[in-house]
Amino acid sequence: MRHALALARRAADAGEVPVGAVLVGADGVLLGEGWNRPIAAHDPSAHAELIAVRAAAARVGNYRLPDTTLYVTLEPCVMCAGMLIHARVARLVFGAWDPKAGAVQSVYDVIAAPRLNHALAWTGGVLEAECGALLREFFRARR
């Protein structure tokens, strides 16, 4: 999660919402990383999670990523939660809860929906204070 926080700071430095993500294999090897880049990439889907998972899929040569864990500084949105299910990511660990767009439990319950064909284990609130502070500082400076 500390590495994801460093990536989130990179996003903030570029004027993007400070979210960072890393995907690691079962052996702890870093497979992919990303930070929010929708403004720079002119791409509304350029969220940290998608960038990290795309990099990992390219690295392993497969769009399925079983036995992996995604660490991300903010609870994923609906788009990212759906992508994690399709990629068959095994576990999600996130920092701050997102009371406006969170799709794990805050607003939507996409990850744990019992009708889906894949279930992710998840843990929220890891380094929550630090992840949340980074987001609050970013938005405070914007207002």
Buried (B, 14 or more C-beta within 10 A) or exposed (E): BEBBBBBBBBBBEEEBBBBBBBBBBEEEEBBBBBBBBBBEEEEEEBBBBBBBBBBBBEBBEEEEBEEBBBBBBBBBBEBBBBBBBBBBBBBBBBBBBBEEBBBBBBBBEBBEEEEEEBEBEBEBBBBBEBBBEBBEEBEEEEE
